[in-house]
Amino acid sequence: MKITTWNINSVRLRIDQVTRFLKKEAPDVLCLQEIKCIEDSFPSKAFHQAGYEHLAISGQAGYHGVAIASRLPLKKIEKRSFCEKSDSRHIAASLPGGVRIHNFYVPAGGDEPDPVKNDKFAHKLDFLDEMTAWFSEFGPRSKSVLVGDLNVAPAEHDVWSHKQLLKVVSHTPVEVEKLSQVIDSHDWLDVARELVPEPEKLFSWWSYRARDWRASNRGRRLDHIWVSPALKKAALNGGRKAYRIHDDVRGWERPSDHAPVTLKLSL
């Protein structure tokens, strides 16, 4: 089962890039974040024409929003709210074989890494705490995959400069600790770092501000694929070649600032 996660930064604006990617890479499941549209405005027809007949959408006008597009049937679709906000940051669905996929868009957190001064940062920390509490309730046999833009680059080599970004939102110690608690809550496996150990750098996001993003390569690994213990073998059986960051897509015309990230599960 080939699963891709991608913060598309407006699915309607970039539907041509999406359909190009689907034709080229043909994932079984594509999880999108920041679709930035309500469900009725989602370009469902383009997905159906590309062979992705099964859709699960949690939309919001102009902001956030997540969706799952699948060539495989989707069952038990769930949209969970966090922090008592209806801001469309989670959707889950069950796939054949008993696999349940959770697609997240964690709040970015604003610019100031101080929860007292910055409500957006406080919201981000609270959101991660709620994820930890929820996943702590999951049983050991759960065959779960967690994907999405988690807006935290946790490891030293998940950013272009660990020292320079320690006080920058997405790589601060408090965010890294909160994300670590989420991982521990269900013994999640961060597949990227299991298959591509440090010190090799891994980035999935590059700012629009860079004149030449590839030359400067000031990236961050914000986009994640995790699996529960019951899927560890399936995630690792394919070896390193089973995991890929499609950085070439970041160089396409009118790109998202995030690159798609793919994992092949050997089920």
N, C-alpha and C positions, 0 to 999 in steps of 0.2 A: 504494500500500500504506500503510494507516494503522496506525501503531504507537504504542502507549501504554505508558509505564512508570509504576508506582505502588507505593510502599511502603505496603502495606495494613495492617500492624501487626495481624496475625491475620486470615487469610482466613475462618475459620469464624465468628469474631465479627462480621465485617463483610460476610458474603456477600450480605445484602440491598442494601448499598450497591454492591457489585460488580455484581450483576445489574441494578440500576437504572442504573448507569453504562453497562453494555454495551447496554442497551436504548436509552438516550438517545444515545450517541455512536457505537456500532457500530464500534469499531476492528477491523481485520482480525486484529491480534495484540495481546494484552495480556500484559505482563511484570510479574510481581508479586515483591516482596521482603518479607521478614519474614512469610512465611505462617504460621510458628509451629505447624506440625503435620507429622506423618510422612505419607508418601505415601498410605498406606491410609486416613488420616483426611481427606484433601483432599476438599472438596465437589464431586467431579467431576460428579455428577448435575445440579447446578444449572448448571454450565457447559454441559453437553451440551444441557440444555433451552433454554439461551439461544442455542444454535447454534454453540457452540465445542466441537467434537467432538475436536479434536486437543490433547492435553495433554502437556507435559514437566515433570516435577516432581522437585525435589531437596529432600526434606523433612527435618525434624529436630524432635524432640519439644520443644515449648515455646519454641524459640529459632530465630532466623534462618530459613533456608529460602527457596528461590526457585522460581518456576514460570513457564511460558509456556503461555498458552491461545490457541488460534488457530482461525480459521475455515478456514485454509489448511493443507494437509498439512505435517507436520513430519518431517524426515528427519535422520539422522546426529546423534542426540541425544548430547550429551557433558556429563559432570559432572566438572569439574576441581577438585581440592583444592589449596589454597595453604597455605604455611607448615607443611606436614606436619600439618594439622588437618583432620578430617572434619566441618566445620561448615556444609556446604551453603550456600555463598556464590556459587556460579556454576552456570549451566546454559546450554548453547548448542544451537541447532538450525538446520538449513537449511530455507529457505523456497523456494517456487517462484521461478524467475528467477535462481537461483544466489545469493540473498542469505543470508548466515549471520548470525544474531543471537546476541549474547552478553549474557546478563542477569546483572548483578553486584549483590551486597550487600557493600560494603566495610566492614570493622569500624569501629565508631563511634569507638573510641579512648579511652573513659573521660573523666575530667575533668581530669587533670593532663597538660599537654603536655610531658612529660619521659620519654623512653624508658627512662632508668635507674631512675626512681622508679615508673613506671607500665607494667606489662607489656602492658596493653591498647593503649597508645599505640605501644609498640615493635612489637606485632603489626600494627597498622595500617600503620606505615611499611614493615615487611617485606612485607606484602601488596602494597602499591603497587610495591615494588621487583620482586617476582615478576611482577606484571602487565607491567612494563616489559620484563623479560627475555623473557617469553613472546611478547609482541607484536613484539619486535624480530626474531623468526624468521618473521613473516608476509611473504608475497610482495607485490609492488606491485599485483598484479591482484586481490587479495582483495576481494570485495564484502561487506564486513562492517559490521554495525551494533552498537555497544556502547551498552547502556542500563543504567540502574539507579540505586540509591541509593549514590552513591560517597562520601557523608559528607564531602565537601570542597566548600566554597563558594570557588572560586578567585579571582574578580575583586573589585575594590574595591566594585563596585555589585551584587555577589551577596550582600551582607549589609546589614543595616539600618544598621550603623555600623562602617566599616572600622577606625577608630582604637580603638574600644572592644572589638573582637573579635580584635585581632591576637594576643592571648595566650590566646584561647579555642579549644579543640579544634574543628576543622573549618575554621578560617580562619588558622591559624598559618603563618608563612612556610615552615617546613619541609614542611608538608603541601601547600601550594600548589606548592612546587618539585617534590615527589615526583609530584604529579598532572601537572604540566607535562612531566615526564620520560616518564610513561605516554603522554601525547598525542604527544610527539616520537617515541616508539618505533615508531609505525606511521603517523606523519603524520596522526593522527586530526583530524577537523574537529569542533569544538564547535559544533554547529548553532545552539544558542540565541544565542550571541554573534556568530555570523556573520549571523544574520537580525535580531537585536535588539541592536545595538551599545550599548556603554556611552556615556554615563552613565545610560541608563535602568536602573532597578533591576528585577531579576528574582528572585523568591523562589518556592520550591516547598514550603517547610516553615515552620510556625509552631508554637511551643511550646504545649503544653497549659496551661502555667502562666499564660498571659495571660488575664485576665478577658474581654477583648474583643480577640481576635487581629487582627481586621480594623482596628479603630481604632488600636491600637498599631503594627501592621504591622512588628513586629520579626522579620522573616523571614530565611531563608537559601536559596540555590539549591544544594541538595544532590543533586537528582535530574537526571540528565544523559542526553542522547542525542547520541552521536557517530557519525560515519560515516567509513569509510576513503576514501582518495582516489578510488577507482573509483566511489564513490556520491556524490561531491560535487555533481555536476550534478543528480542525482535529488533530493538533499536541498534544493537551493537553488532549483530551478525554480519551485516553488510560491510563493516569496516569503514574506514575513512571516506571511501568513495560514496557511501550512502548519504553523507551530509554535504550540502553545498550552499554557499552564499553566491547568488547570481549577480555579482558586481557588474557584469556587462550591461545588465538592465538599467543600472543607475546612469549609464552613458547614453541611453536612448533619448530621442527627442521628447522634450517636455516631461522629464521623468519625475517620479516621486523622489524625495530625498532618502528614502529607504530602499534597499534592495530586497528582493524575495529571498527567502531561506527555505531549503527543502530537506526533508528526511525521507528515506525509503525504509519503511518498516518491513522486516522479513517475517511475515505472519505465516 
